[in-house]
Amino acid sequence: MSLTCTLQISLNDISQKKLNSLERALGPDNINFPKGLSFSLENVEGKLIFNFQNHGELGKMIGTVDEILEHVQVALKVMK
């Protein structure tokens, strides 16, 4: 049995300038994903929305989400 998991994370109340910068900074993270895992970004009305979908081993998704959120944290600290 293959497990399918969908996760959406939303960063709210961020300036449009920071949203655009984060979107550009994270673009390269959207390539060479493990098989069965997909990731997309949406910039909607002052929110940056991360969409993850995984088919199979959940550990891959957990590790990838952790890595991307670390990148977000570093980028936001740099933008201060």
SVG drawing of the C-alpha trace seen along z (x, -y; Angstrom):
<svg xmlns="http://www.w3.org/2000/svg" viewBox="-5 -45 26 47">
<polyline fill="none" stroke="black" stroke-width="0.4" points="0.0,0.0 1.4,-3.4 0.6,-6.3 -0.3,-9.7 0.2,-12.8 -0.6,-16.5 0.7,-19.3 0.2,-23.1 2.1,-25.7 1.2,-29.3 3.4,-32.3 1.1,-35.2 1.4,-38.9 4.7,-39.3 5.4,-42.4 5.1,-41.9 8.8,-42.7 9.8,-39.9 7.3,-37.5 8.9,-38.1 12.4,-37.7 11.5,-34.5 9.9,-33.1 13.0,-33.9 15.3,-32.5 13.4,-29.2 12.9,-28.7 16.1,-26.5 14.7,-24.2 11.9,-23.2 14.2,-21.0 15.7,-17.5 13.1,-16.4 13.0,-12.7 10.8,-10.4 7.2,-10.6 7.6,-14.1 6.4,-17.4 6.6,-21.0 5.1,-24.2 4.9,-27.8 2.1,-30.3 2.2,-34.0 -1.4,-34.9 -2.7,-38.1 0.2,-38.7 0.8,-35.0 3.4,-32.6 1.9,-29.2 4.0,-26.0 2.3,-22.9 3.9,-19.5 2.6,-16.2 4.2,-12.8 3.4,-9.3 5.3,-6.7 7.9,-7.1 6.8,-9.9 10.4,-10.4 11.4,-12.0 8.6,-14.6 9.5,-15.4 13.2,-15.9 12.4,-18.1 9.9,-20.3 12.4,-20.7 15.1,-21.7 12.9,-24.2 11.7,-25.8 15.3,-26.2 16.0,-28.0 13.0,-30.3 14.2,-31.1 17.7,-32.0 16.4,-34.1 14.0,-36.0 16.9,-36.7 19.0,-38.1 16.2,-40.4 15.8,-42.0"/>
</svg>
